[in-house]
Structures are given as C-alpha cells and as structure tokens.
Amino acid sequence: MSRQGNGDLEGVSGRMIAVIFDMDGVMIDNNKYHKKSWKAFCKKYGFDLSDDNLKKHVYGKINSEIHNYLFGKEISAVQSSEYTQEKEKIYRDLFENDIKPVNGLLDFLEQLHQHKILRAIATSAPPVNVEWVIEKIGIGKYFTVIVDDTMVNKGKPNPEVFLKASRALKVDPSLCVVFEDSLSGVDAAINAGMKVIAITTTHTKDELSKADLVIDDFTEVDVDKVRLLL
C-alpha cells in the first residue's frame, strides 16, 4: 500500500525535510501483543521462541524472513501469506481492546502538519495491520506515503523501506529523520543515511545508544528538536 499526494513542505535553508515513522512500537506500543501472538503461533508449530531470539530475528523483520528463520527453510510466498494471516489475526484479536497511540503522538503529528513537514510511514507490518492501526488511532489524514512489507524485498537492517519512503516523498535521505523502536530499525535508518530518533517501547536507552536521540514518548520531542538533527 502506498499513497502519494502533493504533501507538505518545510525548508531548512530552503531544503525540504521529512519525518518517517516506523509503526509497530513507535506509533503504538504493541510489543507485548506481538510477543504473545508470535509465541502462540510458534507453540502451534512446535517452536520455542525465546525473548532473545524475538529481538534478534523477529523485531523489525518482514514476515517472510521471520517464517524462513522459524521453519529453517525457504517458505513459499503462498505459504508465508497464509502464516501471516494466521499470526496477525491472533495479534489483532489480542490488541483490539487496548490499541491506542503512543503518548504525545497525535499532538506531534499535528505539529508536523502545521509546520508543513513531510511525513511517511515505513513499516515491516503487512497492509492489513497498517490499515487497521491507521483507522483505529485516527491518523490517516497525516499520511500520503506509506511503505509496508509487501513493497520491499529485504527487511531491516536493510535500508530499503526507508529509502523507498524518502524517494516517494522526493526528499534526500540526509534530510530525513526516522522514528524507530527496534535495533534493526535503528541500523536500517543509519544505513539509509538518515538521522534516527529511537523510542523506548521495545528496548532500553542503553540498547538504543546508536540513535541520534532517544525518547520515552512523543511528549519529549518537537519540531525544533527534529530540525536540530538536520
């Protein structure tokens, strides 16, 4: 799913800048629900998925890569799609009654909108989850560019998802700030040549030390802090 409109523009000495958001763990604090759903999925298929392996091999990855890791072999696109539907339904059922935006997100998005700063979502999540989250927390009006897991060949730390977002926005990677929560996501943003602000929903501040800035939620950041990174 990708949508592109004219967007908003903001200059730093006449240059366009952009903010790119990961979704899971950034816009919504859903780590424990994904953790529960992955463990339930793995239990059904006889796998023991440790918390350490979740962090190393699941968080930030696209589902096809996760399935290949779990089953120890190349999974066909058709089978991977079926596994994705199964696991993500478990996740949505678990999260349905608790979903809400991370503290300060809506105010920050409105601030970016008022300052005419371009925005995109670049996520490892499948389209069905992206659409579900956007509708549930009411953020559709803020985004015209969305890159999901069906639009990339490689998951994070490969920078593909962020580079596709910056190209869609027509903004140079060096003028993009990424919001991420996973270690692979932080690395992907760095590999894309972008600045990165990490949020501590999934990892500790020490674990996220590669990021240019680490925050607990969006009440700790504003447009000025974004500009200062560029």
N, C-alpha and C positions, 0 to 999 in steps of 0.2 A: 504494500500500500504506500503510495507516495502522492502527495498533492503539492502543487506549487502554484502560488499566486504571485502578485507583484511584491508582497512582503512590505516590511517597514525598513527604513534606512536610518543608520546613525553613523556619524562620522567621528573619527579620531584623526584630526588634521586632514579632514576630507576623505578619510578611508571608511569603507563600510566595515562594520564589525558584526559578529553573530554569537549567539549563545546556543549551544547544542546540549540537549538533555538526554541522558540515558533515562529509561523509565523505571524498571524494577529496582527498588532500593533507593531511588532518587526522588521520584515524584510521589511514590507510595512506599510505605515501609512494610514490605511484604515478604521479607526474608524468611520469617518463621513459617509462613504458609507454603512457600515453595519448598522449604526444607521438609515439612511434613508430607507434602504431596510427592516429592521425589522418593522419600523413604517408603511411602505406601506403594508407589509404583515398583520400586526395587524389590520390596518384600514379595510382591505378587510373582515376580520373575526370578526369585531366588538369589538376589544380590544383597550383600551387606554394604551399604554406603556410609562410610564414616564421615564425621564432620570435616575432617581434614581433606578428604577426597572431594567433598562437596565444594570446598573453597578452591581446590586446585583444578578440578576437572569439570565443574558444573557452572559455578557463578560466572556470568559474563559470556558463556559459550552459547552457540546456537544449538538447537535441539538435535540436529543431525550429528554433530560432533559428539554430543553427550551420549547419544544412543550407540555410536561406534565404540566409544570408551566403555560403556557399561557392558555391552554384549561381546566386546573383544573382537569385533569383526566389522566389515563394511556392511551397513544396513541399507537396503534399497530405499529409494525415495518414497515409494508407496508405503512400505512398512514403517518407515520413520514418521510419515504423516499420520499413520494410524496410532503409533505410540504417542505422538504429540497430542493428538485429540484426546486420548485416554488420560494422559497425565495432566494436561491443562484443565480438563473438566474437574478432576479431583481438586486442583488448586483453586479454581473459581468457586466451587461449592464450599470450600473451607473459608475462603476470604470474603464471600458475598456480603455477610452482615457486618464486617469490620472495616471494609475499604474506606479510606479517606486520604486526602492529600497530606503530604508531609507538612509539618508546621511552617507557616510562612510562605508556602509555595504560591498560593493564589495571589497574595499581595505582591510577591516578587514578579510574577508573570505580568500582572497589571502594570507594574513599574516599568518593566522592559517594553511593554506595549506603548505606554505613554511617552517613553523616550525614543520610540521608533527603532528599537534594536531588533534585528532579525532573529528568528527563533526556529529551531528544528528539534524533532525527537529522533534519536538514533539508538535503536534498541535491538537486543538479541531475542526479544519476545516475538512470538508468532502474531500474525494480523488479528486473529480473533481476540487475543488478550489485549492488544493495543486498543482496538476499537472499544472493548468492554471497559477498560480503565478510563479512556477519554470520556466516554459517556457517563460513567459513574461519578467521576470527580469534576465534570463540567469544564474541561479545558480546551475543547475543540476550537473555540474562537481564536485561540492564541497561536495556532499552528497551521501552516500551509504546506510544510515539508515534513514528511515522516518516512523514515527508513526502517524497515523491520527485517526479521530474519530470512524472509523469502527473497530478499533483494541483494543478499550478499553470499559469497561463496566460502568465505572464511570468517570464523568468529574472532572475538578479541582474544589475545592482544594484537591480532592483525588490525591495522587501522582502517580497513575497507569501509566499515559502516560510517565512520566519522568523515572520511574523505568524500563518500557519496553525498552525505548531508551538506558538506561545505560546497561541493560542486552544484548541487541543486539550489543552494542559496546564492551562488555566484560570489562567494566570499573566500579570499585566500585563507588557507589553513592557519597561517601565522596570526590572523586576526579573529580567530575563533576561540571561545572559552567553553570547555566541556564540563558538565557536571556528572560525576561518576561516583559509584559506591564500591565497585569491585576492584581487586588488584589487577586483573586482566584488563579491565576497562580503563584504569589509570594508565597502564602501559600502552594501551591502544591509542589513547589521546596523545601521549608523548610521542609515540611512533608516527602519529599523523602530523607532528609539528605544531600541535595546539597547546594552549595553556589548559590546566585542569584544576578544578575545584572538587575536592572529594568530600563526601558526606558520610558520617559515621553510623550508618544504619546497619552495615554488614561487617565492617572491620573497625579496629581501633585506630586512634590517631597515629600511633607509632607505626602500625602496619601500612598506613596510607601516607607515609612520610615523603614519598616521591612527588606527591601532588604539590602544586604551587600554593594552595591554600586548603586547609581542612576545616570543615564546619560541622556542627551537630544538626542544624536545620537551617531553613532559609531566612529565619529572623536575623541570622548573623552575616548576611550578605546584602549588598545593594548595588545599584548601577555604578556608583563611584568605585567600588571595590573591583567590579568587573573591568572597568576602563583602566584602572591602575595596573592590571596584569598585562595590558597590551602596549 
